[in-house]
Amino acid sequence: MPGKRVDPIAGLRFGVEIEGIIKGWFTACGGLTVERKTEPHKEGGVNDYVHQLPGRIEYTHITLKRGVADDALWDWFQKGLYDGKVERRNVSIILYNGDRTKAKRWNLRKAYPVKWTGPDLKADSNQVAIETLEIVHHGMEMTGWTDA
């Protein structure tokens, strides 16, 4: 339809919030994974199984594929580039419904960026330029559908 306005971020469902302000919109988010490692323990005289004792909790790196963002995330990545003083921040990844209501929230503690991948630029392509931001963190909590 001519004249119909298109929302440029309609397909972007993940917002990254730092200090209460959305700093970027992303098309994909991966790595929201928590894993409890186990420690096998063999007990003498027990030959039909090995005890699996609970061990450390491990978090994977979070990978965000960028749709639209201001320079705040790039500036954050640049901090500590020369002096090693990386800035850790509490970050929230928020999943939105199609009508922009909050659906779910993942709060990451003491997060900082570890990798920034620029877009693949091709003159003969009409694909959207996608950048990727990878962050690590020291703990995660999730709020559900009703309390996001």
Buried (B, 14 or more C-beta within 10 A) or exposed (E): EEEEEEEEEEEBBBBBBBEEEBBBBBBBBEBBEEEEEEEEEEEEEEEEEEEEEEEEEEBEBBBBBBBEBEEBBBEBBEBBEEEEEEEEBBBBBBBBEEEEEBBBBBBBBEBBBEEBEEEEEEEEEEEEEBBBBBBBBEEBEEBEEEEB
